[in-house]
Amino acid sequence: MARMHSKKHGKSKSRKPVIEAGAVPEGLTLSKDQITELALEYARQGLGPELIGEKLKREHGVPYIKQIMGKRLVAVLAEKGHKQAIPSDLMNLIRKAVRINQHMAKNGQDAHNKINLVRTESKIWRLTKYYKSAGALPEGWHYDPKEAVLLVKGRV
């Protein structure tokens, strides 16, 4: 974000600690194969990549999967046959939009959530456009609020 009284941008952001390629962080007792097996087990339980990473960090002390494995968790899971049809960030936004739509059906005069629904659907359309160009979604895929309810329930 730009500074208020100058035309410069700030430098503030979080930075991950630098770990040499292939080096194992201090205190990590798990091997790459063990980390992969744990991630696969959590994926079989139905957890998304963000929750798998969080569980690995909290319960097993795995700091950053990409730095240890050399690739992202989604790529590791896709290699082992656990590829998601819809990327998790897009699916989370669709779930949020469905919840807001259900709320708006009961509370039609809620102006704040009308705006939040517009913002959420804008994010969905923007991400859909990106994922189509990246090849993660098929070209004919589109977001429809009525179909999204079925998608979230797992019927589509």
Sine and cosine of phi, psi and omega as CSV:
sin_phi,cos_phi,sin_psi,cos_psi,sin_omega,cos_omega
0.00,0.00,0.60,-0.80,-0.05,-1.00
-0.96,0.28,0.45,-0.89,0.07,-1.00
-0.96,0.30,0.40,-0.91,-0.10,-0.99
-0.95,0.30,-0.70,0.71,-0.13,-0.99
-0.93,-0.38,0.34,0.94,0.12,-0.99
-0.58,-0.82,0.20,-0.98,-0.04,-1.00
-0.99,-0.16,0.44,0.90,-0.03,-1.00
-0.97,-0.25,0.37,-0.93,0.06,-1.00
-0.98,-0.18,0.46,-0.89,0.00,-1.00
-0.98,0.22,0.17,-0.99,0.00,-1.00
-0.92,-0.38,0.02,1.00,-0.12,-0.99
-0.94,0.33,0.83,-0.56,0.13,-0.99
-0.19,-0.98,0.32,-0.95,0.02,-1.00
-1.00,0.10,0.62,-0.79,0.01,-1.00
-0.80,-0.60,0.71,-0.70,0.03,-1.00
-0.97,0.24,0.54,-0.84,0.04,-1.00
-0.90,0.43,0.59,-0.81,-0.04,-1.00
-0.98,0.20,0.82,-0.58,0.07,-1.00
-0.83,-0.56,0.73,-0.68,0.00,-1.00
-0.89,0.45,0.50,-0.86,-0.04,-1.00
-0.87,0.49,0.80,-0.60,0.03,-1.00
0.99,0.12,-0.15,0.99,0.00,-1.00
-0.98,0.20,0.62,-0.78,0.01,-1.00
-1.00,-0.04,0.77,-0.64,0.02,-1.00
-0.89,0.46,0.38,-0.92,0.00,-1.00
-0.89,0.45,0.64,-0.77,0.08,-1.00
0.99,0.12,-0.06,1.00,0.00,-1.00
-1.00,0.06,0.86,-0.50,-0.05,-1.00
-0.98,-0.21,-0.14,0.99,-0.04,-1.00
-1.00,0.01,0.57,-0.82,0.09,-1.00
-1.00,0.03,0.12,-0.99,0.02,-1.00
-0.88,0.47,-0.64,0.77,0.01,-1.00
-0.91,0.42,-0.64,0.77,0.02,-1.00
-0.91,0.40,-0.64,0.77,0.03,-1.00
-0.90,0.44,-0.67,0.74,0.02,-1.00
-0.89,0.46,-0.68,0.73,0.00,-1.00
-0.90,0.43,-0.65,0.76,0.04,-1.00
-0.89,0.45,-0.68,0.73,0.00,-1.00
-0.89,0.45,-0.66,0.75,0.03,-1.00
-0.91,0.42,-0.63,0.77,0.02,-1.00
-0.89,0.46,-0.69,0.73,0.03,-1.00
-0.92,0.39,-0.58,0.82,0.03,-1.00
-0.92,0.40,-0.61,0.79,0.04,-1.00
-0.91,0.42,-0.48,0.87,0.04,-1.00
-0.97,0.23,-0.14,0.99,0.06,-1.00
0.99,-0.14,0.20,0.98,0.02,-1.00
-0.99,0.16,0.55,-0.84,0.06,-1.00
-0.99,0.15,0.19,-0.98,-0.05,-1.00
-0.86,0.52,-0.59,0.81,-0.02,-1.00
-0.93,0.38,-0.62,0.79,0.03,-1.00
-0.96,0.28,-0.55,0.84,0.05,-1.00
-0.90,0.45,-0.72,0.69,0.02,-1.00
-0.88,0.48,-0.64,0.77,0.01,-1.00
-0.91,0.40,-0.67,0.74,0.02,-1.00
-0.91,0.42,-0.67,0.75,0.02,-1.00
-0.89,0.47,-0.61,0.79,-0.01,-1.00
-0.94,0.34,-0.72,0.69,-0.09,-1.00
-0.97,0.24,-0.72,0.70,-0.13,-0.99
-1.00,0.01,-0.46,0.89,-0.10,-0.99
-0.87,-0.50,-0.06,1.00,0.07,-1.00
0.95,0.30,0.45,0.89,0.04,-1.00
-1.00,0.03,0.94,-0.35,-0.12,-0.99
-0.94,0.33,-0.89,0.47,-0.06,-1.00
-0.69,-0.72,0.91,-0.42,-0.08,-1.00
-0.90,0.43,-0.65,0.76,-0.05,-1.00
-0.89,0.46,-0.62,0.78,-0.01,-1.00
-0.95,0.31,-0.50,0.86,-0.01,-1.00
-0.99,0.11,-0.74,0.68,-0.10,-1.00
-1.00,0.08,-0.38,0.92,-0.05,-1.00
1.00,0.00,-0.06,1.00,0.06,-1.00
-0.49,-0.87,0.25,-0.97,-0.06,-1.00
-0.95,0.30,0.35,-0.94,-0.03,-1.00
-0.87,0.49,-0.63,0.78,0.01,-1.00
-0.88,0.47,-0.63,0.77,0.02,-1.00
-0.93,0.37,-0.62,0.78,0.03,-1.00
-0.90,0.44,-0.70,0.72,0.01,-1.00
-0.92,0.39,-0.61,0.79,0.01,-1.00
-0.91,0.41,-0.59,0.81,0.05,-1.00
-0.89,0.46,-0.56,0.83,-0.05,-1.00
-1.00,-0.02,0.12,0.99,0.09,-1.00
1.00,-0.05,0.29,0.96,0.02,-1.00
-0.92,-0.39,0.80,0.59,0.02,-1.00
-0.99,0.11,0.68,-0.74,0.00,-1.00
-1.00,0.05,0.60,-0.80,0.03,-1.00
-0.94,0.35,-0.64,0.77,0.03,-1.00
-0.85,-0.53,0.76,-0.65,0.00,-1.00
-0.83,0.56,0.54,-0.84,-0.16,-0.99
-0.90,0.43,-0.60,0.80,0.00,-1.00
-0.92,0.40,-0.62,0.79,0.05,-1.00
-0.92,0.39,-0.66,0.75,0.01,-1.00
-0.90,0.44,-0.62,0.79,0.04,-1.00
-0.90,0.44,-0.63,0.78,0.05,-1.00
-0.92,0.39,-0.61,0.79,0.02,-1.00
-0.91,0.42,-0.66,0.75,0.06,-1.00
-0.87,0.50,-0.67,0.74,0.01,-1.00
-0.89,0.45,-0.69,0.73,0.01,-1.00
-0.90,0.44,-0.62,0.78,0.03,-1.00
-0.90,0.43,-0.69,0.73,0.03,-1.00
-0.88,0.48,-0.69,0.72,0.00,-1.00
-0.91,0.41,-0.64,0.76,0.04,-1.00
-0.88,0.48,-0.66,0.75,0.04,-1.00
-0.90,0.44,-0.63,0.77,0.05,-1.00
-0.90,0.43,-0.67,0.75,-0.04,-1.00
-0.94,0.35,-0.45,0.89,0.06,-1.00
-0.91,0.42,-0.56,0.83,0.01,-1.00
-1.00,0.06,-0.59,0.81,-0.11,-0.99
-0.84,-0.54,0.98,0.20,-0.12,-0.99
-0.93,0.37,-0.36,0.93,-0.06,-1.00
-1.00,-0.07,0.13,0.99,-0.04,-1.00
-0.97,0.25,0.99,-0.10,-0.11,-0.99
-0.93,0.37,-0.60,0.80,-0.03,-1.00
-0.90,0.44,-0.67,0.74,-0.02,-1.00
-0.97,0.23,-0.38,0.92,0.15,-0.99
-0.88,0.47,-0.70,0.72,0.01,-1.00
-0.92,0.39,-0.66,0.75,0.02,-1.00
-0.89,0.45,-0.59,0.81,0.04,-1.00
-0.91,0.41,-0.67,0.74,0.04,-1.00
-0.89,0.47,-0.69,0.73,0.00,-1.00
-0.90,0.43,-0.69,0.72,-0.01,-1.00
-0.90,0.43,-0.69,0.72,0.01,-1.00
-0.92,0.38,-0.53,0.85,0.08,-1.00
-0.89,0.45,-0.66,0.75,0.05,-1.00
-0.90,0.44,-0.64,0.77,0.02,-1.00
-0.88,0.47,-0.73,0.68,-0.02,-1.00
-0.90,0.43,-0.62,0.78,0.02,-1.00
-0.91,0.41,-0.71,0.71,0.03,-1.00
-0.91,0.41,-0.59,0.80,0.04,-1.00
-0.88,0.48,-0.69,0.72,0.03,-1.00
-0.87,0.49,-0.68,0.73,0.02,-1.00
-0.90,0.43,-0.75,0.67,-0.06,-1.00
-0.92,0.38,-0.48,0.88,0.10,-0.99
-0.92,0.39,-0.68,0.73,0.00,-1.00
-0.94,0.35,-0.50,0.87,0.01,-1.00
-0.99,0.13,-0.24,0.97,0.02,-1.00
1.00,0.00,0.13,0.99,0.00,-1.00
-0.99,0.16,-0.39,0.92,0.07,-1.00
-0.85,-0.52,0.53,-0.85,0.06,-1.00
-0.93,0.37,0.42,-0.91,-0.07,-1.00
-0.88,0.48,-0.53,0.85,-0.05,-1.00
-0.99,0.11,-0.04,1.00,-0.06,-1.00
-0.96,0.27,0.68,-0.73,0.10,-0.99
-0.58,-0.81,0.38,-0.93,-0.01,-1.00
-1.00,0.04,0.80,-0.59,0.10,-1.00
-0.77,-0.64,0.84,-0.55,-0.06,-1.00
-0.84,0.54,-0.55,0.84,-0.01,-1.00
-0.96,0.29,-0.62,0.79,0.05,-1.00
-0.96,0.27,-0.41,0.91,-0.03,-1.00
-0.90,0.44,-0.56,0.83,0.03,-1.00
-0.88,0.47,-0.69,0.72,0.03,-1.00
-0.93,0.37,-0.60,0.80,0.00,-1.00
-0.90,0.44,-0.66,0.75,-0.01,-1.00
-0.93,0.37,-0.60,0.80,0.02,-1.00
-0.96,0.28,-0.25,0.97,0.05,-1.00
1.00,0.02,0.37,0.93,-0.04,-1.00
-0.99,-0.11,-0.15,0.99,-0.01,-1.00
-0.96,-0.27,0.00,0.00,0.00,0.00
